[in-house]
Amino acid sequence: MEHTLRERSRQGSALVLYGVVTNATLAVIKVFGGAWGHSNALLADGLESSLDVVSSVLIWGALVYAGKPPDAEHPYGHGKLESLAAVVGAIFLLGAGTSVAVHSGMDLWAMHENRSSMPMPQPWTLIVLAVAIGAKEVLFRILMQAGRRIGSTAMQADAWHHRSDVITSLAAFFGISIALVGGSKWQGADNWAALFSCAIILRNGFGMLRQGVGEVIDEQVSPALAGQILEIACAVPDVSSAEKCRVRKSGLTLIADLHVRVPGHLTVHRGHEISHEVKDRLMDAGLHLSDVTVHLEPDGEVEES
């Protein structure tokens, strides 16, 4: 289990680090492209990507730390830091969405006050945006798929950072296109599109924040998984029934405890064997469980001697 946890942590951190390098490169290109190409939407998109770099670095560090095995001071492992990183990543996502919304609103107000002083964006900025959209969508799909595979909420939050960049870049692309075709009369189209995309970004940010906070406070994992655990436990010989299954997420792994009922006449030694067999079957079931606590209860009344 320890080897599997380290391997999943290594894979996740490597992908996040690759995203950091790509994000930093695109952020520099978009910032300079927005400044030279007179595109405020592209400039704002680049600044948002710069914030994503900071968030991704934090998530990368958390994934590396979460892969450490349990020790004397952390008997349940170090996985909670991964959940905390997901919360931080969601907060950064909310901050980036709010920042773009405020920036777009200020640009619209400035154009309303003095439209003639605002230069038109350069057509080549569309090429920069097209490259950024393609690269970010690929990163989103890779990180989201890997995050779901290894069970990392922080990686999924980081993936949504890339998808939010795709949304804002698409909005800027269509807005700049409309402005170039329609002239100064439609110059604010990219900002209106950016405001619309911010609503989507904020919605995803709140969803990831809720999931991350739920993991930090040990929210119960899905009832379907609990039912699967109870079904596996009931398949063990001499187990009459299983109930009271509680499952919580700790970083890249899950921790479960449940009650199993066995015939009351069994010896303590046999009960001990049953509890170990239940735990072993669950640990080998591919459910990403790092620990299982089994409570034995007698099934029916125990006959008095």
C-alpha positions in Angstrom: 0.0 0.0 0.0 2.8 2.4 0.9 4.5 1.7 -2.5 1.2 2.3 -4.3 0.6 5.6 -2.4 4.1 6.9 -3.3 3.7 5.9 -6.9 0.4 7.7 -7.2 1.8 10.8 -5.5 4.8 10.7 -7.8 2.7 10.5 -10.9 0.4 13.3 -9.7 3.2 15.7 -8.7 5.0 15.1 -12.0 1.9 16.0 -14.0 1.2 19.1 -11.9 4.8 20.2 -12.3 4.6 19.9 -16.0 1.5 22.1 -15.9 3.4 24.7 -13.8 6.0 25.0 -16.5 3.5 25.2 -19.3 1.3 27.6 -17.4 4.3 29.9 -16.6 5.3 30.0 -20.3 1.8 30.8 -21.5 1.4 33.4 -18.8 4.5 35.3 -20.0 3.4 35.0 -23.7 -0.1 36.3 -22.9 1.0 39.2 -20.7 3.5 40.5 -23.3 1.0 39.7 -26.1 -1.7 41.6 -24.4 0.5 44.6 -23.7 1.9 44.9 -27.2 -1.2 43.8 -28.9 -3.5 46.4 -27.1 -5.7 43.6 -25.8 -6.8 44.1 -22.2 -8.7 40.7 -22.3 -5.5 38.9 -23.2 -3.5 40.8 -20.6 -6.1 39.9 -17.9 -6.0 36.3 -19.1 -2.2 36.3 -18.6 -2.4 37.7 -15.2 -4.9 35.0 -14.2 -2.5 32.4 -15.5 0.3 33.9 -13.3 -1.9 33.3 -10.3 -2.5 29.7 -11.4 1.3 29.1 -11.4 1.4 30.0 -7.6 -1.6 27.8 -6.9 -0.1 24.9 -8.9 3.2 25.1 -7.1 1.3 24.8 -3.8 -0.6 21.8 -5.0 2.6 20.2 -6.3 4.2 20.5 -2.9 1.1 19.1 -1.2 1.1 16.1 -3.4 4.7 15.3 -2.7 4.1 15.7 1.0 0.9 13.6 0.9 2.9 10.7 -0.6 4.9 10.3 2.6 4.1 7.2 4.6 2.6 7.4 8.1 5.0 8.0 10.9 4.9 8.3 14.7 3.6 11.9 14.6 1.2 11.3 11.8 -0.2 7.7 12.3 -2.9 8.3 9.6 -0.4 9.6 7.0 0.0 13.1 5.6 -2.9 13.1 3.2 -4.9 15.9 4.8 -2.4 18.4 3.3 -3.6 17.4 -0.1 -7.2 18.3 0.9 -6.0 21.7 2.3 -4.2 22.3 -1.0 -7.5 21.7 -2.8 -9.1 24.4 -0.6 -6.3 26.8 -1.3 -6.5 26.0 -5.1 -10.3 26.6 -5.1 -9.7 30.0 -3.3 -7.2 31.0 -5.9 -9.7 30.0 -8.6 -12.4 32.1 -7.0 -9.9 35.0 -6.7 -8.9 34.7 -10.3 -12.5 34.7 -11.5 -13.3 37.7 -9.4 -10.2 39.6 -10.6 -11.1 39.0 -14.2 -14.7 40.1 -13.6 -13.6 43.3 -11.9 -11.0 44.1 -14.6 -13.5 43.5 -17.4 -16.0 45.8 -15.6 -13.5 48.5 -15.2 -12.6 48.3 -18.9 -16.2 48.6 -19.9 -16.6 51.7 -17.7 -13.5 53.2 -19.1 -14.7 52.7 -22.7 -18.0 54.2 -21.8 -16.3 57.3 -20.4 -13.8 57.7 -23.2 -14.2 55.2 -26.0 -11.9 57.0 -28.5 -8.8 56.7 -26.3 -8.9 52.9 -26.2 -6.8 51.3 -29.0 -8.1 48.3 -30.9 -6.5 44.9 -30.3 -4.1 43.5 -32.9 -5.3 40.6 -35.0 -2.3 38.5 -34.2 -3.5 38.3 -30.5 -6.0 35.7 -31.8 -3.2 33.4 -32.7 -1.7 33.6 -29.1 -5.2 32.9 -27.7 -5.7 29.9 -30.0 -2.4 28.3 -29.0 -3.2 28.9 -25.3 -6.7 27.4 -25.6 -5.4 24.2 -27.2 -2.6 23.8 -24.7 -4.8 24.5 -21.6 -7.6 22.2 -22.8 -5.0 19.3 -23.2 -3.7 20.0 -19.7 -7.2 20.1 -18.2 -8.1 16.7 -19.7 -4.8 15.1 -18.6 -4.9 16.4 -15.0 -8.6 15.7 -14.5 -8.3 12.2 -15.7 -5.2 11.5 -13.6 -6.8 13.3 -10.6 -9.8 11.0 -10.7 -7.7 8.0 -11.2 -5.4 8.5 -8.2 -8.2 10.2 -6.1 -6.6 13.6 -5.8 -9.1 16.5 -5.2 -6.2 19.0 -5.4 -5.3 17.8 -8.9 -8.9 18.1 -10.0 -8.9 21.7 -8.6 -5.7 22.4 -10.5 -7.3 21.0 -13.6 -10.2 23.4 -13.3 -7.7 26.2 -13.2 -6.6 25.2 -16.7 -10.2 24.9 -17.8 -11.0 28.4 -16.4 -8.1 29.7 -18.5 -9.7 27.9 -21.5 -13.0 29.7 -20.8 -11.6 33.1 -20.3 -9.3 32.7 -23.4 -12.3 31.6 -25.5 -14.3 34.6 -24.3 -11.3 36.9 -25.2 -11.0 35.2 -28.6 -14.6 35.7 -29.6 -14.7 39.2 -28.0 -11.6 40.3 -29.9 -12.9 38.8 -33.1 -16.2 40.7 -32.7 -14.3 43.9 -32.0 -12.1 43.5 -35.0 -15.0 42.8 -37.3 -17.5 45.3 -35.9 -15.1 48.1 -35.2 -15.0 50.4 -32.2 -18.7 50.1 -31.7 -18.2 46.5 -30.6 -14.9 47.0 -28.8 -16.3 46.0 -25.4 -17.5 42.6 -26.7 -14.5 40.7 -25.2 -15.1 42.2 -21.8 -18.8 41.2 -21.8 -17.8 37.7 -22.8 -15.3 37.6 -20.0 -17.9 38.6 -17.5 -20.1 35.7 -18.7 -17.2 33.2 -18.4 -16.5 34.5 -14.9 -19.8 33.2 -13.7 -18.8 29.7 -14.9 -15.4 30.0 -13.2 -16.9 31.1 -9.9 -19.4 28.2 -10.0 -16.7 25.7 -10.5 -14.6 27.4 -7.8 -17.3 27.1 -5.2 -17.9 23.5 -6.1 -14.2 22.6 -5.6 -14.1 24.6 -2.4 -17.0 22.7 -1.0 -15.5 19.3 -1.9 -12.1 20.3 -0.4 -13.6 21.6 2.9 -15.8 18.4 3.1 -12.6 16.3 3.0 -10.9 18.4 5.6 -13.8 18.0 8.0 -14.1 14.2 7.3 -17.3 14.3 5.3 -18.8 10.9 4.5 -17.7 9.5 1.1 -20.4 8.4 -1.3 -23.1 5.9 -0.1 -22.3 3.7 -3.1 -18.8 3.1 -1.9 -20.0 2.4 1.6 -22.4 -0.2 0.2 -19.6 -1.8 -1.8 -17.5 -2.1 1.3 -20.4 -3.7 3.3 -21.0 -6.2 0.4 -17.4 -7.3 0.4 -17.5 -7.7 4.2 -20.6 -9.8 4.1 -19.0 -12.2 1.7 -16.5 -13.3 4.3 -17.4 -16.7 5.9 -19.1 -16.5 9.3 -20.1 -12.9 8.8 -23.8 -12.7 9.3 -24.2 -9.0 8.4 -22.4 -5.7 8.2 -23.5 -2.2 9.1 -22.4 1.3 10.3 -19.8 1.8 7.6 -18.1 5.2 7.7 -15.6 6.2 5.1 -13.5 9.4 5.0 -10.9 10.7 2.6 -7.3 11.4 3.6 -5.4 12.8 0.7 -5.0 10.1 -2.0 -6.4 7.3 0.2 -9.6 6.4 2.1 -10.0 5.3 5.7 -13.0 3.1 6.7 -14.5 1.6 9.8 -17.5 -0.7 10.0 -19.3 -3.2 12.3 -19.7 -6.8 11.4 -21.9 -9.3 13.1 -20.8 -12.9 13.7 -22.3 -15.8 15.6 -22.0 -15.2 19.3 -20.7 -18.7 20.1 -17.5 -18.2 18.2 -14.2 -18.0 20.1 -12.2 -14.8 20.4 -9.5 -16.4 18.3 -12.0 -17.1 15.4 -13.4 -13.6 15.7 -9.9 -12.2 15.4 -9.4 -14.2 12.3 -12.7 -13.0 10.8 -11.8 -9.3 11.4 -8.4 -9.7 9.7 -10.0 -11.5 6.7 -12.6 -8.7 6.3 -9.8 -6.1 6.5 -7.5 -8.0 4.0 -10.3 -8.4 1.5 -11.2 -4.7 1.6 -7.5 -3.6 1.4 -7.1 -5.9 -1.7 -10.3 -4.7 -3.4 -8.7 -1.8 -5.3 -10.7 0.9 -3.4 -7.7 3.0 -2.4 -8.1 2.1 1.2 -5.1 2.8 3.5 -6.7 1.6 6.7 -9.8 -0.4 7.8 -11.1 -0.8 11.4 -13.4 -3.7 11.9 -15.7 -3.9 15.0 -17.1 -7.3 15.9 -20.6 -7.7 17.3 -22.4 -10.9 18.3 -25.3 -11.9 16.2 -28.2 -12.6 18.6 -28.0 -13.6 22.3 -25.0 -15.3 23.7 -25.9 -18.5 25.6 -25.0 -18.4 29.2 -22.7 -21.2 30.4 
